[in-house]
């Protein structure tokens, strides 16, 4: 997977340790943490530093590809893919000050495209908690379709939460 990806408005790049402060500032928001599976709340500076430190090993193993999302040079969130049984699972979060500007949809479209083209994944999946309607809208706009319902652990909520699975298939004839 390419180290750096670009869209019209975003630069998707590897995280650097100097991003830890911005990650902590954005990720310590309950409105973000409660909608994610692996993010604890409260989110400390140590959480950010440790998470960033593990990203390079995960990338080199081919298990996980996580990107810092930057807009006009400023960190606004994260998006990435985790290797699953049938393909890759996509996940993302955008800092609340940057919501409702189309950044998540732009990043999701780019990562799905890369999963199909570069990683040769036949499908890309994504899940969102049932009470996260905005995430469902992002995924629908990016071409994902609902396939199943499950329960997923939310580290911030400390409970299993109803989740909706979505999938996007590589289009026949697409490169």
C-alpha positions, -999 to +999 in steps of 0.1 A: +000+000+000+013+034-009+028+055+020+011+087+008-023+091-009-039+123-021-075+133-028-087+167-040-085+181-004-067+156+017-033+142+022-033+107+037+001+100+052+017+079+079+014+092+115+045+108+131+052+111+168+048+149+165+011+142+156+005+129+192-007+162+206-032+168+178-044+132+179-050+135+217-068+168+213-091+155+186-096+119+200-102+128+236-137+140+225-165+117+238-185+122+206-158+105+187-146+079+211-181+065+218-185+057+181-153+037+178-145+001+188-108+005+200-105+040+212-106+044+250-121+074+268-106+094+283-078+094+257-044+104+271-012+117+256+003+083+264-025+066+245-018+087+214+020+082+216+016+044+220-009+041+192+013+061+168+044+041+178+027+009+168+015+020+134+048+014+115+050-023+126+014-029+117+020-014+083+051-035+077+033-067+087+006-060+061-020-064+088-031-027+091-026+004+071-035+036+090-032+071+077-032+106+092-057+127+074-044+162+068-062+192+053-043+223+045-014+210+066-035+203+097-043+169+111-081+164+111-085+127+117-075+092+108-085+064+084-072+030+077-078-006+068-074-038+088-068-071+071-098-095+076-108-130+066-122-120+032-106-086+025-100-054+044-121-037+070-121+001+067-124+024+097-121+062+102-127+091+125-128+128+119-122+155+146-155+172+155-144+206+143-141+191+108-175+173+106-200+179+079-175+189+052-172+156+032-138+147+045-148+113+057-165+104+024-134+116+005-110+095+026-133+064+025-136+065-013-098+068-016-090+039+008-116+016-008-101+024-042-066+016-030-078-017-014-091-028-047-063-016-069-032-019-047-041-047-022-062-066-047-089-070-021-122-085-036-143-066-010-140-039+016-161-040+047-170-014+073-191-013+104-207+015+122-226+016+155-264+017+148-266+051+166-240+066+143-262+077+114-236+101+101-211+072+095-238+052+077-244+082+054-206+084+047-204+048+038-235+048+016-222+078-003-189+059-008-208+030-024-211+006+006-243-015+011-257-030+043-252-067+047-256-077+084-260-067+120-239-077+149-227-065+183-192-049+186-172-039+217-168-002+223-138+005+245-150+040+253-186+028+263-172-004+279-201-024+264-211-044+233-231-021+210-254-029+181-234-025+149-243-025+112-220-041+087-216-027+052-197-040+022-184-027-011-174-051-038-149-045-065-168-037-096-166-062-124-141-051-150-126-025-127-088-024-125 
